[in-house]
């Protein structure tokens, strides 16, 4: 889930295809992870046309900590 959120947050114009390519997941898994993040972690993600936007990391996942995990810090 964190890798999908990180891809949405860092990619320019993150589409489903770009997110899948960045994470190495198939498009169905990416879609499932996005839905899971919204439902379980309270993340707010919007979509305009094919482009996703991470509006709010929610109260469970802290952006700074997630970035550190993804960067291996």
Backbone as a chain_set.jsonl record, in Angstrom:
{"seq": "XXXXXXXXXXXXXXXXXXXXXXXXXXXXXXXXXXXXXXXXXXXXXXXXXXXXXXXXXXXXXXXXXXXXXXXXX", "coords": {"N": [[0.82, -1.192, 0.0], [1.926, 1.246, 0.815], [3.846, 1.686, -1.169], [2.283, 2.198, -3.42], [0.915, 4.517, -2.608], [3.126, 6.193, -2.279], [4.022, 6.324, -4.92], [1.869, 7.642, -6.16], [2.069, 10.062, -4.84], [4.569, 11.025, -5.646], [4.97, 10.854, -8.438], [4.785, 12.684, -11.537], [1.673, 13.623, -12.763], [0.218, 11.062, -12.042], [-0.952, 8.245, -13.441], [-2.935, 5.219, -13.682], [-1.444, 3.342, -15.135], [1.194, 4.416, -14.969], [1.582, 4.302, -12.191], [1.417, 1.542, -11.755], [3.635, 0.707, -13.246], [5.741, 1.983, -11.828], [5.545, 0.746, -9.311], [5.677, -1.95, -9.852], [3.526, -3.573, -9.726], [0.485, -5.171, -10.915], [-2.227, -3.607, -12.743], [-4.746, -4.157, -11.633], [-4.122, -4.873, -9.002], [-3.042, -2.456, -8.096], [-5.304, -0.794, -8.228], [-6.869, -2.096, -6.304], [-5.266, -1.688, -4.017], [-5.394, 1.099, -3.773], [-8.125, 1.448, -3.205], [-8.195, 0.044, -0.792], [-6.493, 1.62, 0.804], [-8.005, 3.934, 1.011], [-10.343, 2.979, 2.303], [-9.389, 1.601, 4.64], [-7.283, 3.065, 5.791], [-8.022, 5.667, 5.77], [-7.123, 7.423, 3.859], [-7.203, 10.079, 1.52], [-7.945, 10.198, -1.771], [-8.16, 11.585, -4.926], [-9.47, 11.636, -8.282], [-8.946, 12.854, -11.449], [-10.039, 12.617, -14.557], [-7.773, 10.384, -15.975], [-5.871, 10.738, -14.021], [-4.519, 10.412, -10.816], [-4.647, 11.851, -7.51], [-3.123, 12.396, -4.454], [-4.728, 13.538, -1.869], [-4.844, 13.681, 0.916], [-3.045, 12.137, 3.484], [-4.345, 10.974, 5.561], [-5.202, 10.026, 8.983], [-3.894, 7.841, 9.999], [-1.596, 6.994, 8.556], [1.508, 8.495, 8.45], [2.941, 10.928, 6.463], [5.708, 11.65, 6.399], [6.976, 9.52, 7.759], [6.202, 7.385, 6.107], [7.501, 8.075, 3.722], [10.156, 7.838, 4.578], [10.336, 5.085, 5.056], [9.913, 4.107, 2.452], [12.136, 5.152, 1.164], [14.127, 3.851, 2.413], [15.332, 4.812, 4.695]], "CA": [[0.0, 0.0, 0.0], [2.797, 2.427, 0.891], [4.505, 1.931, -2.457], [1.281, 2.806, -4.299], [0.718, 5.889, -2.144], [4.349, 6.922, -2.593], [4.042, 6.572, -6.366], [0.883, 8.691, -6.44], [2.569, 11.316, -4.277], [5.819, 11.502, -6.243], [4.959, 10.884, -9.903], [4.035, 13.757, -12.194], [0.465, 13.093, -13.409], [0.197, 9.614, -11.817], [-2.055, 7.46, -13.985], [-2.896, 3.825, -13.25], [-0.326, 2.695, -15.821], [2.451, 4.912, -14.385], [1.683, 3.779, -10.825], [1.719, 0.118, -11.892], [5.02, 0.589, -13.711], [6.634, 2.403, -10.744], [5.488, -0.189, -8.185], [5.873, -3.328, -10.286], [2.27, -4.294, -9.517], [-0.444, -5.083, -12.036], [-3.204, -2.523, -12.583], [-5.812, -4.6, -10.728], [-3.586, -4.781, -7.639], [-2.935, -1.028, -7.771], [-6.67, -0.338, -7.97], [-7.259, -2.68, -5.014], [-4.499, -1.011, -2.958], [-5.947, 2.447, -3.627], [-9.397, 1.291, -2.489], [-7.852, -0.38, 0.569], [-5.945, 2.784, 1.508], [-9.129, 4.829, 1.288], [-11.25, 2.352, 3.262], [-8.778, 1.156, 5.89], [-6.343, 4.021, 6.381], [-8.588, 7.007, 5.739], [-6.409, 8.249, 2.886], [-8.094, 10.748, 0.571], [-7.383, 10.197, -3.119], [-9.116, 12.019, -5.944], [-9.081, 11.267, -9.639], [-9.452, 13.734, -12.491], [-9.713, 11.867, -15.765], [-6.969, 9.218, -15.603], [-4.805, 11.15, -13.096], [-4.807, 10.331, -9.383], [-4.005, 12.845, -6.652], [-3.2, 12.076, -3.039], [-5.16, 14.781, -1.232], [-4.581, 13.642, 2.356], [-2.531, 10.84, 3.926], [-5.206, 10.462, 6.621], [-4.683, 10.126, 10.35], [-3.161, 6.625, 10.368], [-0.281, 6.98, 7.902], [2.195, 9.784, 8.469], [3.671, 11.09, 5.201], [7.156, 11.653, 6.626], [7.374, 8.151, 8.081], [6.018, 6.561, 4.915], [8.59, 8.416, 2.797], [11.393, 7.264, 5.12], [10.278, 3.642, 4.81], [10.069, 3.884, 1.018], [13.494, 5.524, 0.764], [15.065, 2.991, 3.128], [16.032, 5.585, 5.733]], "C": [[0.865, 1.257, 0.0], [3.462, 2.731, -0.443], [3.547, 2.589, -3.447], [1.056, 4.263, -3.906], [1.936, 6.756, -2.46], [4.445, 7.26, -4.069], [3.066, 7.686, -6.734], [1.42, 10.048, -5.997], [3.758, 11.885, -5.05], [5.823, 11.602, -7.773], [4.268, 12.139, -10.435], [2.857, 13.123, -12.953], [0.356, 11.568, -13.277], [-1.082, 8.941, -12.33], [-1.91, 6.027, -13.48], [-1.696, 3.104, -13.867], [1.022, 3.121, -15.234], [2.664, 4.366, -12.979], [2.056, 2.3, -10.865], [3.175, -0.09, -12.307], [6.006, 0.919, -12.595], [6.702, 1.35, -9.633], [5.791, -1.63, -8.573], [4.641, -4.197, -10.069], [1.418, -4.223, -10.777], [-1.52, -4.041, -11.719], [-4.329, -2.897, -11.622], [-5.362, -4.49, -9.272], [-3.471, -3.329, -7.192], [-4.311, -0.477, -7.419], [-7.158, -0.837, -6.616], [-6.551, -1.968, -3.86], [-5.014, 0.411, -2.716], [-7.254, 2.381, -2.833], [-9.153, 0.924, -1.029], [-7.327, 0.796, 1.394], [-7.056, 3.75, 1.898], [-9.998, 4.262, 2.412], [-10.61, 2.108, 4.626], [-7.909, 2.205, 6.566], [-6.856, 5.458, 6.349], [-7.874, 7.973, 4.813], [-7.43, 8.86, 1.926], [-7.375, 10.853, -0.774], [-8.481, 10.628, -4.08], [-8.579, 11.621, -7.315], [-9.758, 12.229, -10.603], [-9.05, 13.119, -13.821], [-8.922, 10.635, -15.35], [-5.947, 9.497, -14.496], [-5.285, 11.13, -11.643], [-4.077, 11.447, -8.64], [-4.206, 12.424, -5.206], [-3.484, 13.381, -2.3], [-4.796, 14.829, 0.246], [-4.144, 12.23, 2.738], [-3.395, 10.226, 5.024], [-4.531, 10.54, 7.973], [-3.843, 8.922, 10.758], [-1.74, 6.629, 9.815], [0.305, 8.384, 7.935], [3.098, 9.866, 7.235], [5.18, 10.978, 5.4], [7.665, 10.246, 6.898], [7.261, 7.228, 6.884], [7.137, 6.812, 3.916], [9.912, 7.807, 3.266], [11.448, 5.762, 4.865], [10.542, 3.352, 3.339], [11.479, 4.191, 0.527], [14.548, 4.677, 1.462], [15.859, 3.711, 4.194], [15.841, 4.965, 7.09]], "O": [[0.581, 2.215, -0.719], [3.626, 3.894, -0.81], [3.958, 3.447, -4.228], [1.01, 5.142, -4.767], [1.796, 7.911, -2.862], [4.894, 8.347, -4.436], [3.395, 8.568, -7.527], [1.251, 11.053, -6.689], [3.933, 13.102, -5.103], [6.608, 12.364, -8.336], [3.285, 12.603, -9.858], [3.056, 12.173, -13.71], [0.398, 10.857, -14.281], [-2.149, 9.059, -11.726], [-0.877, 5.666, -12.915], [-1.013, 2.341, -13.185], [1.897, 2.281, -15.025], [3.783, 4.008, -12.61], [2.91, 1.852, -10.1], [3.86, -0.963, -11.775], [7.003, 0.217, -12.427], [7.77, 1.09, -9.081], [6.125, -2.445, -7.714], [4.705, -5.418, -10.213], [1.597, -3.332, -11.608], [-1.694, -3.647, -10.566], [-4.814, -2.046, -10.877], [-6.132, -4.064, -8.411], [-3.768, -3.005, -6.042], [-4.464, 0.228, -6.421], [-7.787, -0.092, -5.865], [-7.172, -1.678, -2.837], [-5.061, 0.868, -1.573], [-7.464, 3.162, -1.905], [-9.827, 1.435, -0.134], [-7.687, 0.943, 2.562], [-7.042, 4.315, 2.992], [-10.348, 4.973, 3.354], [-11.226, 2.381, 5.656], [-7.812, 2.228, 7.792], [-6.192, 6.366, 6.85], [-7.998, 9.189, 4.955], [-8.413, 8.211, 1.568], [-6.34, 11.509, -0.895], [-9.592, 10.099, -4.049], [-7.398, 11.313, -7.477], [-10.976, 12.401, -10.581], [-7.871, 13.097, -14.174], [-9.354, 9.906, -14.458], [-5.232, 8.586, -14.076], [-6.298, 11.734, -11.29], [-3.03, 11.924, -9.079], [-5.325, 12.132, -4.784], [-2.598, 14.219, -2.129], [-4.474, 15.894, 0.773], [-4.789, 11.25, 2.366], [-3.194, 9.066, 5.383], [-3.421, 11.058, 8.095], [-3.146, 8.979, 11.77], [-0.791, 6.303, 10.528], [-0.331, 9.343, 7.499], [3.917, 8.979, 6.996], [5.854, 10.28, 4.642], [8.674, 9.827, 6.33], [8.127, 6.38, 6.667], [7.666, 5.869, 3.326], [10.696, 7.318, 2.453], [12.496, 5.232, 4.497], [11.313, 2.449, 3.014], [11.961, 3.565, -0.417], [15.732, 4.772, 1.141], [16.947, 3.268, 4.563], [16.358, 5.48, 8.081]]}, "num_chains": 1, "name": "protein.A"}
